[in-house]
Amino acid sequence: MDKKQTRLRRARKTRAKIAELKAARLCVHRSNCHIYAQIIDGSGSNVLAAASTVEDEVRKQVPSGGNVKAATLVGKLIAERAKAAGVESVAFDRSGFMYHGRVKALAEAAREGGLKF
């Protein structure tokens, strides 16, 4: 197995457990240049809120989307949008990525913004 397949295997196990709980999930995807976050409802079919470093308002504040500062900004933004959508409690889906660096920064910023997980 290569690096991507092992990450996706880890992600599949986590998503199966979250699906059992029927909880809304905060799904994070990270690439070299950007970081993306979505809040998906318990059924797994509707995106309730989304934020990423690709958006114009984020790009104006942070020139590079591939660093911890940008991830922190996206975390605050997703928490804001989740509150507006009426979501307060989520399950954190790190998509098989290790919980450190940008993923950790996004999670901590979302917690500070008021999301519970």
N, C-alpha and C positions, 0 to 999 in steps of 0.2 A: 504494500500500500504506500502511496505517496502522501505527502504532507496534507494536501487538500482532502483526500479521501478520509484520512484519520480525523481531521477536523470535522468533517461532515458526519462521521460516525458518532463522535462525541455530541454533536448538535442534535442528532436524531434521538439519542437517548434522553436528553434533557427535554426536548419538545414532546416526547411521548409522555413523560411524567407531568408536564404542564397541561397537556391535553386531558389527562385523567382528572386534574383538579378543576377543569373548566374555568380557569382564571384568565383574565386579560394579561397579555405578556408584553414586556418591553423588549423588543428584538433589536439587537445591535449587529451591524455589519461594518467591518473595518477593511479598508484597502490601503495601499501605500500612500495615496494622495488625499483620501477623504474618509469620513466616518458618517454612518447613517443610523438613525434610530426610528423605530415605528412602534406604535402601540396597537396591538391586534386584539380584537375581542375574543371571548372565550370559545366561540365556535371556530375561530381560525379563518374566517372568511372576510371580515371587514377590518379595514385599517381605520382606527379612530383618530389617530394623530401621527404626524411624521415631522421629522426635522433632520437636516443634514448640512454638511459644509458646502454643498453644491449651490444652496440657495443664495440669492443676491444679497439679502440682508446680513447673512453670516459672512459672506466673502468681503463685504465692506469693512467689517470689524476685524477680521483675521485674514491676513494675506495667504497663509498656507493652511490647508485643511488637514494636513497630516501630522499635527502635533497635539500635545496635551491641552494647550490653551484652547484650541478649536474644539476639542472633545468636551471640555468643560462648558463652553458656550452652547454646544448642541444639547448637553444634558440639562442645562437650565431652560433652554427653549422647549424641549420635549416635555418637561414637567409643567411648564406654563400652559402649553397646548393641551395636555392631558387634563389639567384642572378645568380648562374651558370646555372640554368634551364631557366632563363629569366623571372622570376616572381618578380615583385616589389610591387604589391598591392594585399592584401588578406583580407578576412573576418575572424575574429577570432572566432573559434568554440571551446568553452571551455568544450564541451560535458556534460554540466549540472553541472560541478564542480564549486564551489565557486571561485570567482576571488580574491584569496589571497594566500599567501604562495608560494608554488612551481609553481602553475599556473601563478600567477602574475609575479614571477621572470622570467619564461620562456618568457612571453609576452613582458616584458620590455627589456630583452636581445635581442629578435628578432627585436624590434623597434630600439634599438641601432645599431644592425647589418645592418639596412637599409630597413627593411620591413615596409610597410605603412599599417596601419589598425587602 
